Amino acid sequence: MERLAAQKDLKLVERDLFFDLKRNDTVLRIRRSHRVYLQHMIENFDYYVDSVIPIRMNGTTLVDMSGPRYHRLKGFGDIPFLFPSHTEPYGTTAEYLDFAGLKTGEVVLDVGAYAGVTAIIFAQLVGPSGHVYAFEADETNYQCAQINIEMAARVMGLENITLLRKAIWSHSNGVLFSNEGAMGSSAVTITGGSRGLEQIVPSIRLEDFFVERGLDHADFVKIDIEGCEVDVLQASARLLKNMKARLIVEPHLVNGALSTDRCYRLLEAAGYHVQVRDKVGESEALIEAIP
């Protein structure tokens, strides 16, 4: 990792509890238990450093992602956000919004809500007559999202978000999940285990969720679930197409291969018009699907 850091004009400093990535007087701090993300952070140092307003401390510009911290997100200054660890750059949300075209009164599903940033921004756009259902399986991520959504209700008057600690899945029998308190938290079938606290998390099929909530449609669905997107689309792509939901899906590496092609084929087979966006920033190229 030291060699890769040097190639990016960075210095990697190992501490007892965290890693510091340094360039001149700028530091990106990462929890030691999140070593699996270190290469990603080295390769996307500027992307993450520029995502939030850093703190100045003893002549150092610091973005501290070594644990739950409040950050001011660049591009959205209404409230500070409590991130479990990794910050969530507004640029990714802007990509979602560019495609979503959200309107007042629409119903949105945020599948993989992380710290709740996208759910809050979606809720602003659909207004009090619309609603956002946000799903987050990781315990720490869920707790941070809950705090952020409660703050958004107090400060911004947003009361149209329902946050659920559940995994959208192909069955409702529960999922063995690696709770890492990170963006990459996922099912053990994806992570391979030995990452974070493993526990069974409640799961639900989208079909059952719609029945449970008495919903007959969804206008927009964002799916960013760290490699589990194929399972969900196999079970629910046709259902979502019949509901005329616009979809945006972020693909991930599954067994060493990106899920882009598999997701594309599943959506196309369900009758969607599908296109893959150009890659922007650190995330993979997003998949857009129009019914």
Secondary structure, DSSP 8 states (H G I E B T S, - for coil): -HHHHHHTT-EEEE-SSEEEEEETTEEEEEEGGGGGGHHHHHHTHHHHHTTB--EEETTEEEEEESS-EEE-BTT--SS-EEESSS---HHHHHHHHHHH---TT-EEEEES-TTSHHHHHHHHHH-TTSEEEEE--SHHHHHHHHHHHHHHHHHH----EEEE--EE-SSSS-EEEEE-SSTT-EEHHHH-S-SSEEEEE-EE-HHHHHHHHT-S--SEEEE--TT-HHHHHHHHHHHHHHTT-EEEE---EETTEESHHHHHHHHHHTT-EEEE----TTS---EEEE-
